[in-house]
Amino acid sequence: MLVREMMTAPVVTLPRTWSVKQAIHLLYEQDITAAPVVDGNGRMVGIVSEMDLLRGEFEADPRAYLRPSAPPDSPQSVGVEEVMTPNVRTVREDADVLELVDLMISTGVKSVPVVRGDDVVGIASRRDLMGMLAHGDERIRDDVLTALRDSFETTEWRVAVHDGVVELHGGDLDDRSARIAEVIARTVPGVADVVLTS
């Protein structure tokens, strides 16, 4: 499966001139965990995550320590540019999902911007990957049948799915057509393996 087939698009971005408070509101309202930060020309200059935004936003509550504390100074407005991660790891939209998984595992990042050249075209998160794996067998079966019907004139496909493993039977198809059908079925989100049966 390619990254573009499971990424979230269009991607929500935020300007580098925004305050942390503005960014917090955006991520919370959009129910996302991270967003690319862009300059005035729309070029990505960083990424900001929930953790980046939470850092320094809470102050100790004196009630927790049972002793008086001096009132805090009035908080200074902090900008997104001050808390974002400037060196962003990205993945191409035509990359294999395994490349994305390897990147997430090796770096520990939870969200990765997806690029086409210099343009950010989507974002891929751990939640996107989990959602892809959580597809039920019935939905996978329906999606495989749809993909096959879009590519072949025959509609005489028999498809069974058990725990993400697709059993594919296409009647009297020649070996070449059967292999093409296998490749198509493997592109469907949630497919763990494809078995051709006679």
Residue pairs with C-beta under 8 A, 6 or more apart in sequence:
1 96
1 97
1 132
1 186
1 187
1 188
1 189
1 191
2 93
2 94
2 95
2 96
2 97
2 187
3 91
3 92
3 93
3 94
3 95
3 96
3 97
3 99
3 100
3 114
3 122
3 124
4 93
4 94
4 114
4 121
4 122
5 97
5 187
5 189
6 97
6 124
6 128
6 129
6 132
6 189
7 93
7 114
7 121
7 122
7 123
7 124
7 128
8 122
8 123
8 124
8 125
8 128
9 114
9 121
9 122
9 123
10 121
10 122
11 35
11 36
11 113
11 114
11 120
11 121
11 122
11 123
12 26
12 30
12 32
12 35
12 123
13 35
13 36
13 37
13 38
13 42
13 44
13 120
14 22
14 23
14 26
14 35
14 36
14 37
14 38
14 48
14 80
15 37
15 38
15 39
15 40
15 80
16 37
16 38
16 39
16 45
16 46
16 79
16 80
16 81
16 84
17 79
17 80
17 81
18 26
18 79
18 80
19 77
19 78
19 79
19 80
20 53
20 57
20 77
20 78
20 79
20 80
20 82
20 83
21 77
22 80
23 35
23 48
23 53
23 80
24 53
24 57
26 35
27 33
27 34
27 35
27 50
27 53
32 111
32 123
32 125
33 49
33 50
33 110
33 111
33 125
33 127
34 47
34 48
34 49
34 50
34 110
34 111
34 123
34 125
35 47
35 48
35 123
36 44
36 46
36 47
36 88
36 113
36 120
36 123
37 44
37 45
37 46
37 47
37 48
37 80
37 81
37 84
38 44
38 45
38 120
39 45
42 119
43 118
44 88
44 90
44 113
44 115
44 120
45 81
45 84
45 86
46 80
46 81
46 84
46 85
46 86
46 88
47 84
47 85
47 88
47 111
47 113
48 80
48 83
48 84
48 85
49 85
49 110
49 111
52 83
52 84
52 85
53 83
55 83
56 78
56 83
59 72
60 69
62 68
62 69
88 113
89 103
89 107
89 109
89 112
90 112
90 113
90 114
90 115
90 120
91 99
91 100
91 103
91 112
91 113
91 114
91 115
91 124
92 114
92 115
92 116
93 114
93 115
93 116
93 121
93 122
97 129
97 132
100 112
100 124
100 129
101 129
103 109
103 112
104 110
104 112
104 126
104 129
110 125
110 126
111 123
111 124
111 125
111 126
112 123
112 124
112 125
113 120
113 122
113 123
114 120
114 121
114 122
114 123
114 124
115 121
132 189
132 190
133 164
133 190
134 190
135 143
135 164
135 189
135 190
136 190
137 161
137 162
137 163
137 164
138 161
139 190
140 161
140 164
140 166
140 188
140 189
140 190
140 191
141 159
141 160
141 161
141 166
143 188
143 189
143 190
144 159
144 161
144 166
144 168
144 185
144 188
144 191
145 157
145 159
147 184
147 185
147 187
147 188
148 157
148 159
148 170
148 181
148 184
148 185
149 155
149 157
151 180
151 181
151 184
152 170
152 177
152 181
154 170
154 171
154 173
156 170
156 171
157 168
157 169
157 170
157 171
157 181
158 168
158 169
158 170
158 171
159 166
159 167
159 168
159 169
159 185
160 166
160 167
161 167
163 192
164 190
164 191
164 192
164 193
165 192
165 193
165 194
165 195
166 185
166 188
166 191
166 193
166 194
166 195
167 195
167 197
168 178
168 181
168 182
168 185
168 194
168 195
168 196
168 197
169 196
169 197
169 198
170 177
170 178
170 181
173 181
178 196
181 196
182 194
182 196
185 191
185 194
186 194
